[in-house]
């Protein structure tokens, strides 16, 4: 089950491969822009091994839609969705089984609420079934029923594609054979090939727009929604304003909670840039002393590492597994889970001497594509 907005079915425009070529379908609730490079690289990588990759997806809904990062590449197929209204609420169901029913394999999101994942694992036949995602419940307390179903899914699947080593270890602990578990090292680094001159020129332009000369800039990049705790961020920034701490926050992102930063924007403490990507994101990171995220730290970790900028966050229980790429006291700094403490962390960071851009290692897109492709080959031949 997906919470997606209604859409019409649209077939992929990609040329069909010969029937003897193994066909592997990957199911997505929707395709965010940052996933395009991964899927295109994976399609090319496995085509060289005579394995055809197909991607079927819905469209974003609610807060995901408001992030403005959903795309439908020409190689993707949109799933037909059905909307159910009850008691003033709307839930949209999407069934993808008709696409992958006769495929060699299907890889689905690891979700206890997914009817497609449950049916694929219950009636596998000759088809291989893989699961991918966090695997463990990092970003929320799991519902007991969902947790039980997800553990059954792990044991039943032919292969597990975990975002990070922690998720892979969880799968093994839950009963998966270690030989059928792949840690893909989830990645989505800064996109685009830009020269240093291009980045610095755009960064200078950005600095002239968002702050007064000499006022330090910090960045927020991501969806403006509950998972990023924008209400918490607003309280911390109001604390800094009340104490007249000289700092300006450049916000790159969209979402339903953008309004919570509106008063700070009107008072000149925050600049809202909307969705940022490519050169603009690289320039924003270059301009910032640090990246703020009091809520869920996920793939932002890769962008920050690629740009050599530390992330400031909190001792919160629900960070995504990619936070393990960061090193405490070097690329990651945490405050107590309190807006005033987070404000103090921001203040101490911008008051410290300016450091040169750091050269930190991080999982690359090439690594992720190679790891995932290796897992697909193992799944098909096991």
DRENDO-1510 file (C-alpha; in Angstrom, 1 decimal, always signed):
<recs>
REC; n; res; u; v; w
REC; 1; UNK; +0.0; +0.0; +0.0 .
REC; 2; UNK; +1.3; +3.4; -0.9 .
REC; 3; UNK; +0.0; +6.8; +0.1 .
REC; 4; UNK; +0.2; +8.3; -3.3 .
REC; 5; UNK; -1.9; +10.6; -5.5 .
REC; 6; UNK; -4.0; +9.2; -8.3 .
REC; 7; UNK; -2.3; +9.0; -11.7 .
REC; 8; UNK; -2.9; +7.4; -15.0 .
REC; 9; UNK; -0.9; +4.3; -16.1 .
REC; 10; UNK; +1.8; +5.2; -18.6 .
REC; 11; UNK; +4.0; +2.5; -20.2 .
REC; 12; UNK; +7.7; +2.9; -20.3 .
REC; 13; UNK; +9.2; +4.1; -23.6 .
REC; 14; UNK; +12.3; +2.0; -23.2 .
REC; 15; UNK; +12.8; -0.7; -25.9 .
REC; 16; UNK; +11.9; -4.2; -24.7 .
REC; 17; UNK; +14.7; -6.7; -24.4 .
REC; 18; UNK; +14.6; -10.2; -25.9 .
REC; 19; UNK; +12.4; -12.5; -23.8 .
REC; 20; UNK; +15.4; -14.7; -22.9 .
REC; 21; UNK; +17.1; -11.8; -21.1 .
REC; 22; UNK; +16.2; -11.9; -17.3 .
REC; 23; UNK; +13.9; -9.1; -16.4 .
REC; 24; UNK; +14.2; -7.6; -12.9 .
REC; 25; UNK; +11.5; -5.1; -11.8 .
REC; 26; UNK; +12.2; -2.6; -9.1 .
REC; 27; UNK; +9.2; -1.1; -7.3 .
REC; 28; UNK; +9.2; +2.5; -5.9 .
REC; 29; UNK; +6.5; +4.5; -4.2 .
REC; 30; UNK; +7.8; +7.4; -6.3 .
REC; 31; UNK; +11.1; +8.4; -8.0 .
REC; 32; UNK; +12.8; +11.4; -6.3 .
REC; 33; UNK; +15.2; +13.3; -8.5 .
REC; 34; UNK; +18.2; +12.1; -6.5 .
REC; 35; UNK; +17.5; +8.5; -7.5 .
REC; 36; UNK; +17.7; +9.1; -11.2 .
REC; 37; UNK; +21.5; +8.7; -11.5 .
REC; 38; UNK; +21.4; +5.5; -9.5 .
REC; 39; UNK; +18.7; +3.8; -11.6 .
REC; 40; UNK; +20.3; +5.0; -14.9 .
REC; 41; UNK; +23.7; +3.7; -13.8 .
REC; 42; UNK; +22.2; +0.4; -12.6 .
REC; 43; UNK; +20.3; -0.1; -15.9 .
REC; 44; UNK; +23.5; +0.3; -17.8 .
REC; 45; UNK; +25.6; -1.8; -15.4 .
REC; 46; UNK; +23.3; -4.8; -15.6 .
REC; 47; UNK; +22.6; -4.5; -19.3 .
REC; 48; UNK; +26.2; -5.3; -19.8 .
REC; 49; UNK; +25.5; -8.6; -18.0 .
REC; 50; UNK; +22.4; -9.2; -20.1 .
REC; 51; UNK; +20.0; -8.4; -17.3 .
REC; 52; UNK; +17.2; -6.0; -18.0 .
REC; 53; UNK; +16.1; -3.6; -15.2 .
REC; 54; UNK; +12.6; -2.1; -15.1 .
REC; 55; UNK; +11.4; +0.5; -12.7 .
REC; 56; UNK; +7.7; +1.0; -11.8 .
REC; 57; UNK; +6.6; +3.7; -9.5 .
REC; 58; UNK; +3.7; +5.8; -8.2 .
REC; 59; UNK; +3.7; +9.5; -7.7 .
REC; 60; UNK; +4.4; +11.4; -4.5 .
REC; 61; UNK; +1.6; +12.5; -2.2 .
REC; 62; UNK; +1.1; +14.8; +0.7 .
REC; 63; UNK; +4.4; +16.1; +2.2 .
REC; 64; UNK; +6.4; +14.1; -0.3 .
REC; 65; UNK; +4.7; +15.9; -3.2 .
REC; 66; UNK; +5.3; +19.3; -1.6 .
REC; 67; UNK; +9.0; +18.6; -1.5 .
REC; 68; UNK; +9.0; +19.1; -5.3 .
REC; 69; UNK; +11.5; +16.4; -6.1 .
REC; 70; UNK; +9.4; +13.8; -7.8 .
REC; 71; UNK; +10.2; +13.0; -11.4 .
REC; 72; UNK; +9.1; +10.5; -14.1 .
REC; 73; UNK; +12.0; +9.6; -16.4 .
REC; 74; UNK; +11.3; +8.2; -19.8 .
REC; 75; UNK; +12.6; +4.8; -18.7 .
REC; 76; UNK; +10.1; +4.5; -15.8 .
REC; 77; UNK; +6.6; +3.1; -15.7 .
REC; 78; UNK; +3.8; +4.8; -13.7 .
REC; 79; UNK; +1.6; +2.4; -11.8 .
REC; 80; UNK; -2.2; +2.9; -11.9 .
REC; 81; UNK; -3.5; +3.9; -8.5 .
REC; 82; UNK; -6.9; +3.6; -6.8 .
REC; 83; UNK; -8.2; +6.0; -4.2 .
REC; 84; UNK; -10.3; +4.9; -1.2 .
REC; 85; UNK; -12.2; +7.5; +0.9 .
REC; 86; UNK; -13.5; +6.6; +4.3 .
REC; 87; UNK; -14.3; +8.7; +7.4 .
REC; 88; UNK; -13.1; +11.9; +5.8 .
REC; 89; UNK; -9.7; +10.4; +5.0 .
REC; 90; UNK; -8.2; +9.4; +1.6 .
REC; 91; UNK; -5.8; +6.4; +1.1 .
REC; 92; UNK; -4.5; +5.5; -2.3 .
REC; 93; UNK; -3.6; +1.9; -3.1 .
REC; 94; UNK; -1.3; +1.0; -6.0 .
REC; 95; UNK; -0.9; -2.6; -7.3 .
REC; 96; UNK; +2.2; -3.3; -9.4 .
REC; 97; UNK; +1.8; -7.1; -9.6 .
REC; 98; UNK; +0.7; -7.0; -13.3 .
REC; 99; UNK; +4.0; -5.6; -14.3 .
REC; 100; UNK; +6.3; -8.1; -12.6 .
REC; 101; UNK; +4.1; -11.2; -12.4 .
REC; 102; UNK; +6.0; -13.0; -15.2 .
REC; 103; UNK; +9.4; -11.4; -14.5 .
REC; 104; UNK; +12.6; -13.3; -13.4 .
REC; 105; UNK; +12.7; -11.2; -10.2 .
REC; 106; UNK; +11.2; -8.3; -8.4 .
REC; 107; UNK; +12.7; -6.0; -5.8 .
REC; 108; UNK; +10.2; -4.2; -3.5 .
REC; 109; UNK; +10.4; -1.7; -0.7 .
REC; 110; UNK; +10.7; -3.5; +2.7 .
REC; 111; UNK; +7.3; -2.4; +4.2 .
REC; 112; UNK; +5.0; -4.4; +6.5 .
REC; 113; UNK; +2.1; -2.6; +5.0 .
REC; 114; UNK; +2.9; -3.4; +1.4 .
REC; 115; UNK; +0.3; -5.7; -0.1 .
REC; 116; UNK; +2.6; -6.2; -3.2 .
REC; 117; UNK; +5.5; -7.3; -1.0 .
REC; 118; UNK; +3.4; -9.7; +1.0 .
REC; 119; UNK; +1.8; -11.3; -2.0 .
REC; 120; UNK; +5.1; -11.6; -3.9 .
REC; 121; UNK; +6.7; -13.3; -0.9 .
REC; 122; UNK; +3.7; -15.5; -0.2 .
REC; 123; UNK; +3.4; -16.8; -3.8 .
REC; 124; UNK; +7.0; -16.7; -5.1 .
REC; 125; UNK; +6.9; -19.5; -7.7 .
REC; 126; UNK; +10.0; -19.4; -9.9 .
REC; 127; UNK; +10.3; -15.7; -9.5 .
REC; 128; UNK; +13.1; -14.3; -7.2 .
REC; 129; UNK; +11.9; -11.7; -4.7 .
REC; 130; UNK; +14.2; -9.1; -3.1 .
REC; 131; UNK; +13.6; -6.4; -0.6 .
REC; 132; UNK; +15.4; -3.1; -0.2 .
REC; 133; UNK; +15.4; -0.2; +2.2 .
REC; 134; UNK; +16.5; +0.6; +5.8 .
REC; 135; UNK; +15.5; -3.0; +6.7 .
REC; 136; UNK; +15.6; -2.0; +10.4 .
REC; 137; UNK; +13.2; +0.5; +11.9 .
REC; 138; UNK; +15.6; +3.4; +12.3 .
REC; 139; UNK; +13.3; +6.4; +11.7 .
REC; 140; UNK; +10.3; +5.4; +13.9 .
REC; 141; UNK; +9.1; +3.1; +16.6 .
REC; 142; UNK; +7.7; +0.1; +14.7 .
REC; 143; UNK; +4.2; -1.1; +15.1 .
REC; 144; UNK; +4.3; -4.6; +16.6 .
REC; 145; UNK; +2.3; -6.1; +13.7 .
REC; 146; UNK; +4.4; -4.3; +11.1 .
REC; 147; UNK; +7.6; -5.5; +12.8 .
REC; 148; UNK; +6.4; -9.1; +12.8 .
REC; 149; UNK; +5.5; -9.0; +9.1 .
REC; 150; UNK; +8.7; -7.3; +8.2 .
REC; 151; UNK; +10.8; -10.0; +10.0 .
REC; 152; UNK; +8.8; -12.6; +8.1 .
REC; 153; UNK; +9.5; -10.8; +4.9 .
REC; 154; UNK; +13.2; -10.8; +5.6 .
REC; 155; UNK; +13.3; -14.5; +6.3 .
REC; 156; UNK; +11.2; -15.2; +3.2 .
REC; 157; UNK; +13.0; -13.0; +0.6 .
REC; 158; UNK; +15.6; -14.4; -1.7 .
REC; 159; UNK; +17.8; -11.3; -1.2 .
REC; 160; UNK; +18.0; -8.3; +1.1 .
REC; 161; UNK; +19.4; -5.0; -0.2 .
REC; 162; UNK; +20.1; -3.0; +3.0 .
REC; 163; UNK; +21.0; +0.7; +2.7 .
REC; 164; UNK; +23.9; +0.4; +5.2 .
REC; 165; UNK; +25.8; -2.2; +7.2 .
REC; 166; UNK; +23.5; -1.7; +10.3 .
REC; 167; UNK; +20.5; -2.7; +8.2 .
REC; 168; UNK; +22.4; -5.6; +6.8 .
REC; 169; UNK; +23.3; -6.8; +10.3 .
REC; 170; UNK; +19.7; -6.5; +11.4 .
REC; 171; UNK; +18.6; -8.7; +8.5 .
REC; 172; UNK; +21.1; -11.4; +9.5 .
REC; 173; UNK; +20.0; -11.2; +13.1 .
REC; 174; UNK; +16.4; -11.5; +12.0 .
REC; 175; UNK; +17.2; -14.8; +10.2 .
REC; 176; UNK; +18.5; -13.9; +6.7 .
REC; 177; UNK; +21.3; -16.0; +5.3 .
REC; 178; UNK; +24.4; -13.7; +5.3 .
REC; 179; UNK; +25.1; -14.8; +1.7 .
REC; 180; UNK; +21.9; -13.3; +0.5 .
REC; 181; UNK; +22.3; -9.9; +2.2 .
REC; 182; UNK; +23.9; -6.9; +0.4 .
REC; 183; UNK; +24.9; -3.6; +2.0 .
REC; 184; UNK; +24.4; -1.3; -0.9 .
REC; 185; UNK; +25.9; +1.8; +0.8 .
REC; 186; UNK; +23.1; +4.2; +0.0 .
REC; 187; UNK; +24.4; +7.3; -1.8 .
REC; 188; UNK; +23.3; +10.4; -3.7 .
REC; 189; UNK; +26.2; +12.8; -3.7 .
REC; 190; UNK; +26.1; +16.3; -5.3 .
REC; 191; UNK; +25.0; +15.9; -8.9 .
REC; 192; UNK; +26.7; +17.6; -11.8 .
REC; 193; UNK; +30.3; +18.3; -12.8 .
REC; 194; UNK; +31.2; +21.8; -11.9 .
REC; 195; UNK; +34.5; +23.6; -11.9 .
REC; 196; UNK; +35.8; +25.2; -8.7 .
REC; 197; UNK; +35.4; +28.5; -10.5 .
REC; 198; UNK; +31.7; +27.8; -11.2 .
REC; 199; UNK; +31.0; +26.9; -7.6 .
REC; 200; UNK; +32.9; +29.9; -6.2 .
REC; 201; UNK; +31.2; +32.3; -8.6 .
REC; 202; UNK; +27.7; +31.0; -7.7 .
REC; 203; UNK; +28.6; +30.9; -4.0 .
REC; 204; UNK; +29.7; +34.6; -4.1 .
REC; 205; UNK; +26.4; +35.5; -5.8 .
REC; 206; UNK; +24.5; +33.5; -3.1 .
REC; 207; UNK; +26.3; +35.1; -0.3 .
REC; 208; UNK; +25.5; +38.6; -1.7 .
REC; 209; UNK; +21.8; +37.7; -1.7 .
REC; 210; UNK; +21.2; +36.0; +1.7 .
REC; 211; UNK; +23.2; +37.8; +4.3 .
REC; 212; UNK; +24.9; +41.0; +5.3 .
REC; 213; UNK; +28.7; +41.1; +4.8 .
REC; 214; UNK; +30.6; +39.4; +7.6 .
REC; 215; UNK; +27.5; +37.5; +9.0 .
REC; 216; UNK; +28.2; +33.8; +9.1 .
REC; 217; UNK; +25.9; +31.5; +7.0 .
REC; 218; UNK; +24.6; +28.1; +8.0 .
REC; 219; UNK; +22.5; +25.9; +5.7 .
REC; 220; UNK; +19.5; +23.8; +6.0 .
REC; 221; UNK; +18.9; +21.4; +3.0 .
REC; 222; UNK; +16.0; +19.0; +2.8 .
REC; 223; UNK; +12.2; +18.6; +3.0 .
REC; 224; UNK; +10.5; +21.1; +5.2 .
REC; 225; UNK; +8.3; +18.6; +7.0 .
REC; 226; UNK; +7.9; +16.8; +10.4 .
REC; 227; UNK; +10.7; +14.3; +9.8 .
REC; 228; UNK; +13.2; +17.2; +9.8 .
REC; 229; UNK; +11.6; +18.9; +12.9 .
REC; 230; UNK; +11.2; +22.3; +11.4 .
REC; 231; UNK; +9.2; +23.5; +14.5 .
REC; 232; UNK; +12.3; +22.6; +16.6 .
REC; 233; UNK; +14.6; +24.4; +14.2 .
REC; 234; UNK; +12.4; +27.5; +14.3 .
REC; 235; UNK; +12.5; +27.6; +18.1 .
REC; 236; UNK; +16.3; +27.3; +18.1 .
REC; 237; UNK; +16.7; +30.1; +15.6 .
REC; 238; UNK; +14.3; +32.3; +17.6 .
REC; 239; UNK; +16.6; +31.7; +20.6 .
REC; 240; UNK; +19.6; +32.9; +18.5 .
REC; 241; UNK; +17.7; +36.0; +17.4 .
REC; 242; UNK; +16.7; +36.8; +21.0 .
REC; 243; UNK; +20.3; +36.8; +22.0 .
REC; 244; UNK; +21.3; +38.7; +18.9 .
REC; 245; UNK; +23.7; +36.0; +17.7 .
REC; 246; UNK; +25.0; +37.1; +14.2 .
REC; 247; UNK; +24.1; +34.1; +12.0 .
REC; 248; UNK; +22.0; +33.8; +8.8 .
REC; 249; UNK; +20.2; +30.5; +7.8 .
REC; 250; UNK; +19.9; +29.8; +4.0 .
REC; 251; UNK; +17.2; +27.1; +3.6 .
REC; 252; UNK; +17.2; +24.9; +0.5 .
REC; 253; UNK; +14.0; +22.9; +0.4 .
REC; 254; UNK; +10.2; +22.8; +0.2 .
REC; 255; UNK; +7.5; +21.2; +2.3 .
REC; 256; UNK; +4.4; +21.7; +4.3 .
REC; 257; UNK; +6.2; +23.2; +7.3 .
REC; 258; UNK; +7.8; +26.0; +5.4 .
REC; 259; UNK; +5.4; +28.4; +7.0 .
REC; 260; UNK; +7.0; +27.8; +10.4 .
REC; 261; UNK; +10.1; +29.7; +9.1 .
REC; 262; UNK; +8.0; +32.5; +7.6 .
REC; 263; UNK; +8.3; +34.9; +10.6 .
REC; 264; UNK; +12.1; +34.5; +10.7 .
REC; 265; UNK; +12.3; +35.1; +7.0 .
REC; 266; UNK; +10.3; +38.4; +7.4 .
REC; 267; UNK; +12.7; +39.5; +10.0 .
REC; 268; UNK; +15.7; +38.8; +7.8 .
REC; 269; UNK; +17.1; +35.9; +9.8 .
REC; 270; UNK; +16.3; +33.2; +7.2 .
REC; 271; UNK; +16.4; +33.1; +3.4 .
REC; 272; UNK; +14.1; +30.6; +1.7 .
REC; 273; UNK; +15.7; +29.4; -1.6 .
REC; 274; UNK; +13.2; +26.7; -2.5 .
REC; 275; UNK; +14.4; +23.4; -3.9 .
REC; 276; UNK; +18.1; +23.4; -4.6 .
REC; 277; UNK; +20.1; +21.0; -6.7 .
REC; 278; UNK; +23.2; +20.8; -8.8 .
REC; 279; UNK; +25.3; +24.0; -8.8 .
REC; 280; UNK; +23.0; +25.9; -6.5 .
REC; 281; UNK; +23.3; +23.1; -3.8 .
REC; 282; UNK; +27.1; +23.0; -4.2 .
REC; 283; UNK; +27.3; +26.7; -3.9 .
REC; 284; UNK; +25.1; +26.7; -0.8 .
REC; 285; UNK; +27.3; +24.1; +0.9 .
REC; 286; UNK; +30.4; +26.1; -0.1 .
REC; 287; UNK; +28.9; +29.2; +1.5 .
REC; 288; UNK; +27.9; +27.6; +4.8 .
REC; 289; UNK; +29.9; +27.1; +7.9 .
REC; 290; UNK; +27.8; +24.0; +8.7 .
REC; 291; UNK; +24.6; +22.2; +7.8 .
REC; 292; UNK; +21.7; +22.2; +10.3 .
REC; 293; UNK; +19.4; +19.3; +10.7 .
REC; 294; UNK; +17.8; +18.8; +14.2 .
REC; 295; UNK; +15.6; +16.0; +12.7 .
REC; 296; UNK; +16.3; +13.0; +10.6 .
REC; 297; UNK; +19.8; +12.9; +9.2 .
REC; 298; UNK; +19.8; +10.6; +6.1 .
REC; 299; UNK; +21.3; +11.0; +2.7 .
REC; 300; UNK; +22.2; +14.6; +3.6 .
REC; 301; UNK; +25.2; +13.0; +5.2 .
REC; 302; UNK; +26.7; +12.2; +1.8 .
REC; 303; UNK; +26.2; +15.8; +0.5 .
REC; 304; UNK; +27.8; +17.2; +3.6 .
REC; 305; UNK; +30.8; +14.8; +3.4 .
REC; 306; UNK; +31.3; +15.5; -0.4 .
REC; 307; UNK; +31.3; +19.3; +0.4 .
REC; 308; UNK; +33.5; +19.0; +3.5 .
REC; 309; UNK; +30.9; +20.6; +5.8 .
REC; 310; UNK; +29.9; +19.3; +9.2 .
REC; 311; UNK; +26.3; +18.5; +10.1 .
REC; 312; UNK; +24.9; +19.9; +13.4 .
REC; 313; UNK; +22.1; +17.8; +14.8 .
REC; 314; UNK; +20.6; +16.5; +18.1 .
REC; 315; UNK; +20.7; +13.4; +20.2 .
REC; 316; UNK; +17.4; +12.2; +18.6 .
REC; 317; UNK; +16.4; +8.6; +18.4 .
REC; 318; UNK; +15.2; +8.5; +14.8 .
REC; 319; UNK; +18.0; +9.4; +12.5 .
REC; 320; UNK; +18.2; +7.4; +9.2 .
REC; 321; UNK; +21.1; +4.8; +9.0 .
REC; 322; UNK; +23.2; +7.0; +6.7 .
REC; 323; UNK; +24.2; +9.0; +9.8 .
REC; 324; UNK; +26.7; +6.2; +10.5 .
REC; 325; UNK; +28.8; +7.6; +7.6 .
REC; 326; UNK; +29.6; +10.6; +9.8 .
REC; 327; UNK; +32.2; +10.8; +12.5 .
REC; 328; UNK; +31.3; +12.4; +15.9 .
REC; 329; UNK; +33.4; +15.5; +16.6 .
REC; 330; UNK; +34.7; +15.7; +13.0 .
REC; 331; UNK; +31.9; +15.6; +10.4 .
REC; 332; UNK; +29.0; +15.4; +13.0 .
REC; 333; UNK; +28.3; +17.5; +16.1 .
REC; 334; UNK; +25.3; +16.8; +18.4 .
REC; 335; UNK; +23.6; +18.8; +21.0 .
REC; 336; UNK; +21.1; +17.6; +23.6 .
REC; 337; UNK; +17.6; +17.2; +22.2 .
REC; 338; UNK; +16.5; +20.7; +23.2 .
REC; 339; UNK; +16.1; +23.8; +21.0 .
REC; 340; UNK; +18.2; +26.0; +23.4 .
REC; 341; UNK; +21.0; +23.5; +23.4 .
REC; 342; UNK; +20.9; +23.3; +19.6 .
REC; 343; UNK; +21.0; +27.1; +19.4 .
REC; 344; UNK; +24.1; +27.0; +21.6 .
REC; 345; UNK; +25.7; +24.4; +19.3 .
REC; 346; UNK; +25.1; +26.7; +16.3 .
REC; 347; UNK; +26.5; +29.7; +18.2 .
REC; 348; UNK; +29.7; +28.0; +19.2 .
REC; 349; UNK; +30.1; +26.7; +15.6 .
REC; 350; UNK; +29.9; +30.1; +13.9 .
REC; 351; UNK; +32.0; +31.7; +16.6 .
REC; 352; UNK; +34.9; +29.3; +16.0 .
REC; 353; UNK; +37.6; +30.1; +13.5 .
REC; 354; UNK; +36.7; +29.4; +9.9 .
REC; 355; UNK; +38.1; +26.0; +8.8 .
REC; 356; UNK; +39.2; +25.0; +5.3 .
REC; 357; UNK; +37.0; +22.7; +3.4 .
REC; 358; UNK; +37.6; +19.2; +4.7 .
REC; 359; UNK; +38.4; +16.2; +2.5 .
REC; 360; UNK; +36.3; +13.4; +3.9 .
REC; 361; UNK; +35.5; +10.0; +2.3 .
REC; 362; UNK; +32.0; +8.9; +1.6 .
REC; 363; UNK; +30.1; +6.2; -0.4 .
REC; 364; UNK; +30.0; +7.1; -4.1 .
REC; 365; UNK; +27.3; +6.5; -6.6 .
REC; 366; UNK; +29.6; +4.2; -8.4 .
REC; 367; UNK; +30.0; +2.2; -5.2 .
REC; 368; UNK; +26.2; +2.0; -4.7 .
REC; 369; UNK; +25.6; +0.9; -8.3 .
REC; 370; UNK; +28.3; -1.8; -8.2 .
REC; 371; UNK; +27.1; -3.1; -4.8 .
REC; 372; UNK; +23.4; -3.3; -5.9 .
REC; 373; UNK; +24.3; -4.9; -9.2 .
REC; 374; UNK; +26.4; -7.5; -7.5 .
REC; 375; UNK; +23.4; -8.3; -5.2 .
REC; 376; UNK; +21.1; -8.7; -8.2 .
REC; 377; UNK; +23.4; -11.1; -9.9 .
REC; 378; UNK; +23.7; -13.1; -6.7 .
REC; 379; UNK; +19.9; -13.2; -6.3 .
REC; 380; UNK; +19.4; -14.4; -9.9 .
REC; 381; UNK; +22.0; -17.2; -9.7 .
REC; 382; UNK; +21.4; -18.4; -6.1 .
</recs>
